[in-house]
């Protein structure tokens, strides 16, 4: 169908064009795309066997949908991708403010025009990219914003009575007729505003200021909301919730591999400097998010967005890049000390409980990083707690002795590779430990593992760490008590 050749209502009749509701349109396109084997909702990872099947069912059922979940769970992204289920183009009465269907006009403007012009009524073609409306719900949103209101200035200019339909100024919902309309953070809408959505969801009709104007709108609604027990700004009123056909609960990534795939997909990184990223570094970055979601310092009800891991990854890369630029190097590798620099990516993305507020956001961030390092350290090396319970010599005893007998190890944030390697190579027990438990690692990865052991022991409270300006010092635990 060449839409550029179809310009009037008569042209549509000649090809026997059939109108359909937007939800029917989405249903039929979902069936067609699924049968063709096309992957739907690309880039949404971790929902393949939970959220996405439920979403497809809701679309097939022609329901309005509410995504219920904590922040950073791809709710809005899924809603935006639903536009791919719309037809490429639909016809509307030319000049209509509310996308009137030429075969089923609902506004007085479109009805009058069709009565006057008949088959010569001009039409326009609306692309699916223009059929998406999105509104962030805030307490200051009014009924006039969403539904519409009488425009007294328009009435005065046209010399019409206020009861005349011509003086109506349509809000976002009528203008989204035959479109997909997303309302983010639905609980933030005042209760009286939510009530104004009742008749639209139930009957597909809208009333403005009590006038007899009725518009049987055809809108596919998608709402997003945080769980009601989290937000103290409001909640979804029960009658409105009852009229939303499907409520789909979202969740955070359930495993490390999914989380890493999301971060790799979303992190924005573009540099001419070649930086090697050891896999354990990616594990530590993701582990920070997992640790945060179960931390006693962080409000679990508020959630910890996947954006934390994405921002942390970008901070880690930026820290390494800055070091290489300052040293005039074009290639390098991530160090564990680069991960220690991701504190700014954490402090603004977590809601602290009382205990966390007392400790402070920086302490909490550093605490999460240490726990993440410890977890990944124990994935590659023996767990200290298990060894100590046996009461026998541990693989780390020679390392403790080295720190007891030598001065503190100093790791400078901006040191070049030569100094960095020399600092770690002087610790001979580290080499022996890696030969036994990670014999396959070599090159820059070996130095990352050396740092991983040291900071893993710090997180296990077997070595002490100090910080002065841009230098991290590692000491024997007991000697630091005396100093």
C-alpha positions in Angstrom: 0.0 0.0 0.0 1.5 3.3 -1.2 0.2 5.8 1.3 1.4 8.8 -0.7 -1.2 8.0 -3.4 -4.1 7.8 -0.9 -5.2 11.3 -0.2 -9.0 11.2 0.4 -11.6 9.2 2.2 -12.8 8.0 -1.2 -9.3 6.6 -1.9 -9.5 4.5 1.3 -12.9 3.2 0.3 -11.6 2.1 -3.1 -9.0 -0.2 -1.5 -11.5 -1.4 1.1 -9.4 -0.1 3.9 -10.4 -1.5 7.3 -10.0 0.5 10.5 -9.1 -1.3 13.8 -8.5 -0.2 17.3 -4.9 0.4 18.5 -5.0 -2.6 20.8 -6.2 -4.9 18.0 -3.5 -3.4 15.9 -0.8 -4.3 18.4 -2.3 -7.8 19.0 -2.2 -8.6 15.2 1.3 -7.3 14.7 2.5 -9.2 17.8 1.1 -12.4 16.3 2.6 -11.7 12.9 6.1 -10.8 14.2 6.1 -13.8 16.5 5.2 -16.2 13.7 8.0 -14.7 11.6 10.5 -15.4 14.3 11.4 -11.8 14.9 12.9 -11.0 18.3 10.7 -8.6 20.2 11.9 -6.2 23.0 15.5 -6.4 21.9 18.0 -5.2 24.5 15.8 -6.2 27.4 17.9 -8.8 29.3 16.9 -11.0 32.1 13.2 -10.9 31.4 13.1 -13.7 28.7 11.2 -16.1 31.0 9.4 -13.8 33.3 8.4 -10.3 32.3 8.3 -10.5 28.5 6.0 -13.5 28.3 3.6 -11.8 30.7 3.8 -8.6 28.6 3.0 -10.5 25.4 0.0 -12.1 27.1 -1.3 -8.7 28.1 -0.9 -7.4 24.6 -2.8 -10.4 23.2 -5.5 -9.8 25.8 -5.7 -6.1 24.6 -5.2 -4.8 28.1 -3.9 -1.6 29.5 -0.7 -2.4 31.4 1.0 -1.3 34.6 4.7 -2.1 35.1 5.2 -2.3 38.8 8.8 -2.4 40.0 11.7 -0.5 41.6 13.8 2.1 39.7 16.2 0.9 37.0 14.2 -2.1 35.9 13.7 -1.2 32.3 10.0 -0.3 32.7 10.0 2.7 30.5 12.3 1.1 28.0 9.8 -1.7 27.5 7.0 0.7 27.2 8.8 2.7 24.5 9.6 -0.4 22.5 5.9 -1.3 22.3 5.7 1.3 19.5 7.3 -1.3 17.2 4.0 -3.2 17.4 2.0 -0.4 15.7 1.3 -0.2 12.0 3.7 1.8 9.9 1.0 4.4 9.0 -2.7 5.0 9.9 -5.0 7.5 8.1 -6.5 10.5 10.0 -8.8 13.3 9.0 -6.6 16.1 7.8 -6.4 18.9 10.4 -7.8 16.9 13.3 -6.4 17.6 16.7 -7.2 14.2 18.0 -6.3 11.9 15.1 -9.8 11.2 14.0 -10.4 7.9 12.1 -12.0 8.9 8.8 -14.4 5.9 9.1 -15.2 6.5 12.8 -14.8 10.3 13.5 -15.4 11.4 17.1 -14.8 15.1 17.1 -17.3 17.7 15.8 -14.6 19.0 13.5 -14.1 15.7 11.7 -17.8 14.9 11.6 -18.6 18.3 10.1 -15.9 18.0 7.6 -16.9 14.5 6.4 -20.6 15.6 6.2 -19.6 18.5 4.0 -17.0 16.9 1.8 -17.9 13.2 1.8 -15.5 11.1 -0.1 -13.4 14.2 -0.9 -12.5 14.6 2.7 -8.7 15.0 2.8 -6.7 12.6 4.9 -3.2 12.6 6.3 -1.0 9.6 7.2 0.3 9.4 10.7 3.6 7.4 11.2 3.9 5.2 14.2 6.8 7.3 15.5 4.2 10.1 16.0 1.8 7.8 17.9 3.8 7.7 21.1 3.0 10.0 24.1 4.9 10.0 27.4 4.2 11.9 30.5 6.1 11.9 33.8 3.5 12.1 36.6 4.2 14.9 39.1 2.0 16.3 41.8 1.5 19.5 39.8 -0.1 17.8 36.8 -3.7 19.0 36.4 -6.9 17.6 34.8 -6.6 20.3 32.2 -3.1 19.0 31.3 -4.2 15.4 30.8 -7.9 15.7 29.7 -8.5 19.3 28.6 -10.4 22.4 29.5 -12.5 25.2 28.2 -10.4 28.0 26.5 -12.1 31.3 27.3 -9.7 33.2 25.1 -10.6 31.0 22.1 -14.3 31.5 22.9 -13.9 35.2 22.9 -12.0 35.3 19.7 -14.5 33.1 17.9 -17.5 34.7 19.6 -18.8 31.3 20.8 -20.5 30.2 24.0 -18.3 28.4 26.6 -20.5 25.4 26.1 -19.6 25.1 22.4 -17.3 22.2 21.6 -15.2 24.4 19.4 -13.8 26.2 22.5 -12.4 23.0 24.0 -8.6 22.9 24.4 -7.7 19.2 24.4 -5.3 17.8 26.9 -2.6 15.1 26.3 -5.0 12.1 26.5 -7.4 13.2 23.7 -4.5 14.2 21.6 -3.1 10.7 22.1 -6.2 9.2 20.5 -5.2 6.0 18.5 -1.8 6.3 20.1 0.3 4.6 22.8 0.3 6.8 26.0 2.8 6.1 28.8 2.4 7.7 32.2 5.5 7.2 34.3 5.3 7.1 38.1 1.5 6.8 38.3 1.3 7.0 42.1 2.7 10.6 42.0 -0.5 11.8 40.3 -3.0 13.2 42.8 -6.0 11.0 43.6 -8.4 13.4 41.9 -6.3 13.3 38.7 -6.3 9.5 38.8 -10.0 9.5 39.1 -10.3 11.5 35.9 -8.8 8.5 34.1 -11.6 6.1 35.3 -14.1 6.6 32.4 -11.3 6.6 29.8 -10.1 3.2 30.9 -13.5 1.7 31.5 -15.6 3.2 28.8 -13.1 4.9 26.5 -14.9 8.2 27.1 -13.8 11.6 28.3 -15.9 14.4 29.8 -14.6 18.0 30.1 -16.0 20.3 32.8 -19.3 18.4 32.9 -20.3 19.4 29.4 -22.2 16.8 27.3 -19.1 16.4 25.1 -18.2 12.7 25.0 -15.2 11.4 23.2 -14.9 7.6 22.9 -11.1 7.6 22.8 -9.0 4.7 21.5 -5.8 4.8 23.6 -3.5 2.1 24.7 -2.3 3.0 28.2 1.0 1.9 29.8 1.7 2.9 33.3 4.8 2.5 35.4 4.9 2.6 39.2 7.1 1.8 42.1 5.6 -0.5 44.8 3.2 1.4 47.0 5.0 0.6 50.2 8.0 2.5 48.9 6.6 5.8 47.7 5.3 8.1 50.4 4.1 10.6 47.8 1.0 8.7 47.0 -0.4 5.4 45.7 -2.6 4.1 42.9 -6.2 4.6 43.9 -8.0 1.2 44.1 -10.7 1.9 41.5 -8.1 2.9 39.0 -5.9 -0.1 39.7 -9.0 -2.3 39.2 -9.5 -0.9 35.7 -5.9 -1.7 34.6 -6.1 -5.0 32.8 -2.6 -6.4 33.6 -0.1 -5.5 36.3 3.4 -6.9 35.5 6.0 -7.0 38.3 9.6 -6.3 37.1 12.8 -7.3 38.9 16.5 -6.8 38.9 19.0 -9.2 37.2 19.0 -12.5 39.0 22.5 -13.5 38.1 25.9 -12.0 37.5 26.1 -12.9 33.8 22.8 -11.1 33.0 24.0 -8.0 35.0 27.3 -7.9 33.1 25.5 -8.2 29.8 23.3 -5.2 30.7 26.2 -3.1 31.8 28.2 -3.9 28.7 25.2 -3.0 26.5 24.4 0.3 28.3 27.8 1.7 29.3 28.9 4.6 27.1 32.6 4.4 26.4 34.5 5.8 23.5 38.2 6.4 23.7 41.3 6.1 21.5 43.2 4.6 24.3 43.1 0.8 24.4 42.2 -0.4 27.9 42.1 -4.1 28.7 39.4 -5.1 31.2 40.0 -8.3 33.2 36.8 -10.3 33.7 37.1 -10.2 37.5 37.0 -6.4 37.2 33.6 -6.7 35.6 32.5 -9.1 38.3 33.5 -6.6 41.0 31.5 -3.8 39.4 28.4 -5.9 39.2 28.9 -7.3 42.7 28.7 -3.8 44.1 25.1 -3.6 42.9 24.2 -7.0 44.3 25.8 -6.1 47.6 24.0 -2.8 47.7 20.6 -4.5 47.3 21.1 -6.5 50.5 23.1 -4.0 52.5 21.9 -3.0 56.0 22.8 0.6 55.2 20.6 1.0 52.2 16.8 1.2 52.0 15.8 -2.0 50.1 12.3 -0.6 49.3 13.8 2.2 47.2 15.8 -0.3 45.2 19.3 0.0 43.6 19.1 0.9 40.0 21.0 -1.0 37.3 22.4 2.5 36.4 24.6 2.2 39.5 26.7 -0.6 37.8 26.7 1.3 34.5 27.9 4.5 36.1 30.5 2.6 38.2 31.9 0.9 35.1 32.2 4.3 33.3 33.9 5.8 36.3 36.4 2.8 36.5 37.2 3.3 32.8 37.6 7.0 33.1 40.0 6.7 36.1 42.2 4.3 34.1 42.0 6.5 31.0 43.1 9.6 33.0 46.0 7.7 34.5 47.2 6.6 31.0 46.8 10.1 29.6 48.9 11.6 32.4 51.6 9.1 31.8 51.6 9.5 28.1 50.6 5.8 27.5 48.3 4.6 24.7 47.5 1.1 26.1 46.9 -0.2 29.6 44.8 -2.4 31.8 42.3 -1.9 34.6 43.7 -2.2 38.1 41.8 -2.9 41.3 42.8 0.6 42.4 40.7 1.9 39.5 37.7 0.3 41.0 38.3 2.0 44.3 37.6 5.3 42.5 34.0 4.6 41.6 32.7 6.1 44.9 31.0 9.1 43.1 29.0 6.6 41.0 27.5 5.0 44.1 26.8 7.9 46.5 24.1 9.5 44.5 22.3 6.3 43.5 21.4 4.7 46.9 18.9 5.8 49.5 20.4 5.3 53.0 18.6 4.2 56.1 19.3 5.7 59.5 22.4 3.6 60.1 23.7 4.5 56.6 23.1 8.2 57.2 25.1 8.0 60.4 28.0 6.4 58.7 27.8 8.7 55.7 27.5 8.0 51.9 31.2 7.8 51.2 31.7 5.2 54.0 28.8 3.2 52.6 30.2 3.3 49.1 33.7 2.2 50.2 32.1 -0.5 52.3 30.2 -1.9 49.3 33.3 -1.8 47.1 35.3 -3.8 49.8 32.6 -6.4 50.1 32.4 -6.8 46.3 36.2 -7.2 46.1 36.1 -9.8 48.9 33.4 -11.8 47.1 35.3 -11.9 43.8 38.5 -12.6 45.7 37.0 -15.7 47.3 35.8 -16.9 43.8 39.5 -17.4 42.9 41.3 -18.0 46.2 40.6 -20.0 49.4 38.2 -18.5 51.8 40.0 -17.3 54.9 37.2 -18.0 57.3 37.2 -21.7 56.4 41.0 -22.0 56.7 41.0 -20.4 60.2 38.4 -22.8 61.5 40.8 -25.7 60.8 43.5 -24.1 62.9 46.3 -24.9 60.4 48.7 -22.9 58.4 47.0 -20.9 55.6 48.3 -20.0 52.1 48.4 -16.4 53.2 50.7 -16.7 56.2 53.8 -15.9 54.3 52.1 -12.8 52.9 51.2 -11.6 56.4 54.8 -12.1 57.4 56.1 -10.1 54.5 53.9 -7.1 55.4 55.0 -7.5 59.1 58.7 -7.4 58.2 58.6 -4.7 55.5 57.4 -1.1 55.1 53.9 -0.4 53.9 53.1 -1.0 50.2 52.3 2.2 48.5 50.1 2.2 45.4 49.8 5.6 43.6 46.6 6.2 41.6 48.5 7.7 38.7 51.7 5.6 38.7 52.9 4.3 35.4 53.1 0.6 34.6 56.8 0.3 35.4 56.4 1.6 39.0 53.1 -0.3 39.5 54.8 -3.6 38.4 57.8 -3.0 40.5 55.8 -2.3 43.6 53.9 -5.6 43.3 56.8 -7.7 42.2 58.7 -7.0 45.4 56.1 -9.1 47.3 57.5 -12.5 46.6 54.8 -14.5 48.5 52.2 -13.0 46.0 54.0 -14.7 43.1 54.0 -18.0 44.9 50.3 -17.7 45.7 49.4 -17.0 42.1 51.5 -19.9 40.8 49.5 -22.2 43.0 45.9 -20.9 42.7 46.0 -19.0 39.4 48.8 -20.4 37.3 47.2 -19.6 34.0 47.2 -15.8 34.5 49.9 -13.8 32.9 50.8 -10.3 31.8 48.7 -7.4 33.1 46.1 -9.9 34.4 48.7 -11.3 36.8 49.2 -7.9 38.4 45.4 -7.4 38.6 45.2 -10.7 40.5 48.1 -9.6 42.8 46.1 -6.5 43.7 43.0 -8.6 44.1 44.7 -10.7 46.7 46.0 -7.7 48.6 42.6 -5.9 48.7 40.8 -9.1 49.3 42.9 -9.5 52.5 42.1 -5.9 53.4 38.4 -6.6 53.0 38.8 -9.7 55.1 40.4 -7.6 57.8 43.8 -9.3 57.6 45.7 -6.3 56.3 45.0 -2.6 56.9 44.5 0.1 54.3 45.3 3.8 54.6 44.5 6.6 52.2 46.4 9.9 51.8 45.7 12.2 48.8 46.2 10.0 45.7 48.1 7.1 47.4 46.8 3.9 49.0 49.0 2.3 51.6 48.7 -1.3 52.7 50.1 -2.3 56.1 50.4 -5.3 58.4 47.2 -5.3 60.5 48.8 -5.3 63.9 51.6 -2.8 63.3 48.9 -0.3 62.2 47.4 -0.5 65.6 50.6 0.6 67.2 51.2 3.4 64.6 
